[in-house]
């Protein structure tokens, strides 16, 4: 029986080689890296909403809470998310899902709320049969993770929060409220257009230091991941999150990380969230992007801190 070799390839572009007249497409083959294939399945929340979830990697489980504009297939292939997801799955069985309203899960749903998203997380975890696990929340996923941690402390070994907030942007100040209200209106009007000008406004906030390829991908995937109306509804709900009263009730060991110059969620929001959680450790990472990109110094630090934290 033939066995397949596990390796990955990286396109290095056209190179001039000795004794060959024309440039040749060159690839780097890495046999030390295991090629991972994710498995996508579906389950149903208590109110009947169909949820898509994926598992990939091997080892002890690590669950990632859904956040803004996830798509299980597109994220796995993307220049924005893949390095993060593959890094998490290298030493763990990574479980993640598309929350209601976007990705491969049902879009047109009656309820979009913090409570509904916590229920979605509960549904996915219960469906997979995982008993105890570390939970990772990113951006808006932090508030959902905090609510889950308070509701199910016995299920969590560790809580990891990155780029998050306990108080939504729409409640931080009157100026921020007006700004985000205007952004929601623009979503409804221009999110679905072929011209990415409307979506570029959000892209420049999320990843201001992205390459053209990365920015183009983010512009495009926002349109593919949900409808303009649902995007605006999602944005409004998240802007009104307030889980501050839950922070003191978190009993799970917690690590909080945040980019120092994050344009989408100010670092003060992350600091305040960490300050409210008993014994939480806060780490500021270098960078301006809401989600760090592959070659940023923050990437290696992020994984180092997680590995050290989970080893305790």
Secondary structure, 3 states (H helix, E strand, C coil): CCCCCCCEEEEEEEECCCCCCCCEEEEEEECCCCCCCCEEEEEECCCCCEEEEEEEECCEEEEECCCCCCCHHHHHHCCCCHHHHHHHHCCEEEEEEECCCCCCCCCCCCCCCHHHHHHHHHHHHHHHCCCCEEEEEECCHHHHHHHHHHHCHHHEEEEEEECCCCECHHHCCHHHHHHHHHHHHHHHHHCCCCCCHHHHHHHHHHCCCCCHHHHHHHHHHHHHHCCHHHHHHHHHHHHCCECHHHHCCCCCCEEEEEECCCCCCCHHHHHHHHHHCCCCEEEEECCCCCCCCCCCHHHHHHHHHHHHHHCC
